[in-house]
Amino acid sequence: MFIISLTYKTSLENVERFIPEHNDFLDQHYTAGNFIASGRKEPRIGGIILANAGSKNEVEEIIRKDPFLYSSGSGL
């Protein structure tokens, strides 16, 4: 199991534009059995995902496809 800690590096306004795509990303990985739980941080500065994966490399590969990763324009 892995804990993925997301921290926003852009405005909440920009983050909110990517919420529908991010939710689709989460749903895809819940269905595949990759994610166990997720939620926002309070204050709203990011989120947490509990992932069920075989390796850190597998988790990194999954997270590279998260639309939030690119919402700041910085990628990885």
N, C-alpha and C positions, 0 to 999 in steps of 0.2 A: 504494500500500500504506500502511496505517495501523497504528500500534502503540497498542493500547488497554491502559492500565495501570489495573487495578482495585485499590482499597485498601478493605479492610473497615472500616466505621465502626460495627460492632456486635460482639457477642461471637461467637466461633466456634460456640458452641452454637446461636445464632440463625441464623448463616450455614448451618450444616449442615442445618437444616430446609428450606432452599431448594435444596439440591444436585440433587435429582431434576429439578425444574423448570428449573434452570440448565442441566443436562446436555441436556435436551430442546431448550432454546433453542440451545445450541451445535450439536447434531446438525442442527437445522433449517437453520442458517446454513452449516454445512459442506456439506450437501446442495445448498443454493442457490448454493454457490461463493463466499459472502461471507467465510468464514473459512478461513485457510490453516493456522494452528497456534494452540494455546493450552496453558496450563498454570498450575500454582500457583506462587506466589512462595515462596521459602524464606528466612527463616522464613515460616510460613503467615499472611501479612498481606494477601493478595489474590491476584491473578493477572494474566496477560498474554494478550492475544488479538492475533494478526496478522490484519488484515482487508484484503480486496481490495474496495475500493469506489471509486466515481467521484469522491466528494467528502466533505469533512468532514461536511456536512449529512446525507449518506446514512448515514455511520457513526453519527452522533448519533441518527438516527431508529431505527436497528437497536438501539442500546444502550438506548434508552428502553424497550424491550420485555424487557430482561434481568430475570428475577425477583430477582437479587441487588441490583438497583438499589433495590428497595423493601423488602429484608430489614431495613434499618436504620430503616425508617419515615420516611425523609427524602425519598425520591424523588430527583429531580435536585437 
